[in-house]
Amino acid sequence: MRSILAALLTVTALPASADNIAMCVDTGASEAVCTCAAAALAEQVGPEDLARYDAISTAFVEKRSEGLGWVDAWDGAVAAVAERDGTAANTMQRAMNPVGQAHRDSIKACE
């Protein structure tokens, strides 16, 4: 699977908003694994969910750089994107749970 995804990466450019790579790197995974996982994730979820997940990832990375821990950074990022989209944070969290699981599975598959 890794070789297929690596080949895909050489032909397909990642969207400029693949901010989930930085979030993945924050877990301790290598940039190569995280880039592979971002490409796999983009193939598994719809563009709207990916855009929301990337927006949350961007806010998460920003909150982590401010010194927040993982849980607080994630919760704050979800709340910020939910507010931007005019939805409740718990609704956004439920919507993103499958995307987050797909991301975690992609990371494992790319290791």
Secondary structure, 3 states (H helix, E strand, C coil): CHHHHHHHHHHCCCCCCCCHHHHHHCCCCCHHHHHHHHHHHHHHCCHHHHHHHHHHHHHHHHHHHCCCCHHHHHHHHHHHHHHHHCCCHHHHHHHHHHHHHHHHHHHHHHC
